[in-house]
Amino acid sequence: MRLRFALQEGLKVIVRGRLTVYGPRGEYQIVLDTVEPKGIGALQLAFEQLKERLGAEGLFDQDRKKPMPAFPRAVGVVTSLTGAAIRDILAVLRRRWPTIQILIAPVQVQGESAGSQIAEALNALNDLGSVDVIIVGRGGGSLEDLWSFNEEIVVRAIAASHVPVVSAVGHEIDVTLADFVADLRAPTPSAAAEAVVPVLADILERVRELKVRLGQVMLRHCALERQRLDAGIRGVTEVRFRLQEAVQRTDDMVDRLRVKVQQLFMSGRERVHQAQRDLSSLNPILMIKEGLATVPQLSKRLEGRMGMILAQHRDRVHARLAQLNTLSPLAILQRGYSILQTVPAGQILHRASDVEVGQELEAQLATGRLGCMVTRVCDDSSV
């Protein structure tokens, strides 16, 4: 029961004890006090046997390893309060992440009861539910000094932990079964502390850099959007100015046409008055009497002629008005046409080949505007 290794058939051992004789049958027998493997230490043999057995159960498989948290809020430490390991771990944790919460589970790290204490501390930290990562370890020593971290109860407690466990036992050359089952092996306790927390100052500096870069990106994006908005406003303003110019030209032509009609009417009336004056100047009674029969006819002819002249001028005026109305951009838009412009440049389109499928356009109607998307482009040959 005191053996750390298992006796197997064919194992060569060195035994110490005493010879006795069993009197009734005259047989010699050896009462053993110690048994050691020949050529290898008992602890080393026990280490290899336990490693092989636990490895066959899958406790050391890589797919069982849990990832380390990037920013742990609380770190549990399972070690002795009197060793140098706890001082190194606390110094590194407080230097790298001053606000980290540290929960220490003090245990013996060597001796008969050390293994059970370490396993109980691991279970207690898991039961708390507030620990994000656990460091378990001690400083360097001989194989006998580190044996507590090779005990089966410790290995199984680390494997059963739902909190990631970092093993930091001894120096870099020391190897224990806790190193194989832990989620991360650190060569020293100081290295374990460095592995579980980042440097707070570096994180804060990185955050400040990202804040500055984010501000610069936002400024550039706002400037770009402002340029696009200004371009759109300029395009709308240009169209408005063009429509105002067309309306002004139309008003000018209407005014000129009104003046022309008035001039024609005045000219015709003046000719009538002149004819009346000519008739008055030729007013002999005889000519009047002779012409009494023809005056009504001439009057009717004159009225008919004047009606024809007025009708001709009225037709010309209406034709001019119709021409002006057809030339008016507003009249064109009223007939169902539209002015197409590219977005955001505001360029007026004349040919279907000036656009591409998927390009965004804006249509100016007689009333309002429409946002359009090109889905098909047809040239004159395909229409």
Buried (B, 14 or more C-beta within 10 A) or exposed (E): EEEBBEEEEEEEBEEEEEEEEEEEEEEEEEEEEEBBBEEEBBBEBBBEBBBEEBBEEEBBEEEEBBEBBEEBEBBBBBBBEEBBBBBBBBEBBBBBBEEBBBBBBBBBBBEEEBBBBBBBBBEBBBEEEEBBBBBBBBBBBEBEBBBBBBBBBBBBBBBEBEBBBBBBBBEEEBBBBBBBBBBBBBBBBBBBBBBBBBEBEEBEEEEEEEEEEEEEEEEEEEEEEEEEEEBBEEBBEEBEEBBEEBEEBBEEBBEEBEEBBEEBEEEBEEEEEEEEEEBEEEEEEEEEEEBEEEEEEEEEEEEEEBEEEEEEBEEBBEEBEEEBBEEBBEBBBEEEBBBBBBBBEBEBBEEBEEBEEEEEBBBBEBEEBEEBEBEEEEEEEEE
